[in-house]
Amino acid sequence: MLFGMDKVELKFTQEALAEISRLAINRKTGARGLRGIIEKLLLDVMFEIPGSNVESVEVTEEAVKGMSGPTFYYAEEQSEESPEGQEDLKRATA
C-alpha cells in the first residue's frame, strides 16, 4: 500500500539489463550483486522522486555504465483553470 504517494514506473532497457548482468557476472556476485548494482544505480532516484511529479524512470545502458543518469519523465502540470477557461484563453490569444 502506498500512503499518499503516486506510483512511479521503473523501466530498464534491454541493453541496461544486459550490462547489469555483465557487471554481476564479472564480479562473481550472483543475485546479491545484481541487487547491489541496482541499489547503487537508483540511490539518487530514490531521493529525487518523493515530492516530485516524476511519472516514470528509465534506466539505460549509459546510466549503468555511469556515463549518464537515469532518465526522468515528468507528469504535465495541471492548470487550476477550468477547461472552458483554457479554451477561452486560447481563442483570445489566437
C-alpha positions as CSV (number, residue, x, y, z in Angstrom):
1,M,0.0,0.0,0.0
2,L,1.3,3.4,-0.9
3,F,0.4,6.0,1.7
4,G,-0.4,9.3,-0.1
5,M,2.2,8.5,-2.8
6,D,1.6,8.1,-6.5
7,K,3.2,5.1,-8.3
8,V,6.3,5.7,-10.4
9,E,7.0,3.3,-13.2
10,L,10.6,1.9,-13.4
11,K,11.8,0.8,-16.8
12,F,15.1,-0.9,-17.8
13,T,16.2,-1.1,-21.4
14,Q,17.3,-4.5,-22.7
15,E,20.8,-3.1,-23.0
16,A,20.7,-1.9,-19.4
17,L,19.7,-5.3,-18.1
18,A,22.4,-7.0,-20.2
19,E,25.0,-4.6,-18.8
20,I,23.8,-5.1,-15.2
21,S,24.1,-8.9,-15.8
22,R,27.6,-8.5,-17.2
23,L,28.7,-6.5,-14.1
24,A,27.4,-9.1,-11.8
25,I,29.0,-11.9,-13.7
26,N,32.4,-10.1,-13.8
27,R,32.2,-9.5,-10.1
28,K,31.1,-13.2,-9.5
29,T,28.5,-12.0,-7.0
30,G,25.3,-13.6,-8.2
31,A,21.9,-12.3,-7.2
32,R,23.2,-10.2,-4.3
33,G,25.5,-8.5,-6.8
34,L,22.5,-7.7,-9.0
35,R,20.8,-6.1,-6.1
36,G,23.8,-4.1,-5.1
37,I,24.3,-2.8,-8.6
38,I,20.7,-1.8,-8.9
39,E,20.6,-0.2,-5.5
40,K,23.7,1.9,-6.2
41,L,22.3,2.9,-9.6
42,L,18.9,4.0,-8.1
43,L,20.2,5.7,-4.9
44,D,19.8,9.3,-6.3
45,V,16.5,8.3,-7.9
46,M,15.1,7.3,-4.5
47,F,15.8,10.8,-3.2
48,E,14.6,12.7,-6.3
49,I,11.1,11.1,-6.6
50,P,9.4,11.9,-3.3
51,G,7.5,15.2,-3.6
52,S,8.1,15.5,-7.3
53,N,5.9,14.9,-10.3
54,V,8.0,12.2,-11.7
55,E,5.8,9.7,-13.6
56,S,8.5,7.2,-14.7
57,V,12.2,6.5,-14.7
58,E,14.1,4.7,-17.4
59,V,17.5,3.1,-16.8
60,T,19.7,2.9,-19.9
61,E,23.0,1.1,-20.6
62,E,24.7,4.5,-20.4
63,A,23.3,5.0,-16.9
64,V,24.5,1.6,-15.8
65,K,28.0,2.4,-17.2
66,G,28.0,5.8,-15.3
67,M,28.0,7.9,-18.5
68,S,24.7,9.5,-17.6
69,G,22.0,9.2,-15.0
70,P,18.6,7.5,-15.3
71,T,16.1,9.4,-17.4
72,F,13.2,11.0,-15.6
73,Y,9.8,11.5,-17.2
74,Y,7.6,14.1,-15.5
75,A,3.8,14.4,-15.5
76,E,2.4,17.5,-17.1
77,E,1.5,20.3,-14.7
78,Q,-2.3,20.6,-14.3
79,S,-3.7,24.1,-14.6
80,E,-6.1,25.2,-11.9
81,E,-8.4,26.8,-14.5
82,S,-11.4,25.0,-15.9
83,P,-11.2,23.6,-19.4
84,E,-13.7,26.2,-20.6
85,G,-11.4,29.0,-19.3
86,Q,-8.5,27.4,-21.1
87,E,-10.4,27.4,-24.4
88,D,-11.4,31.0,-23.9
89,L,-7.7,31.9,-23.4
90,K,-6.7,30.0,-26.5
91,R,-9.4,31.8,-28.5
92,A,-8.4,35.2,-27.1
93,T,-4.7,34.7,-28.0
94,A,-5.2,33.1,-31.3
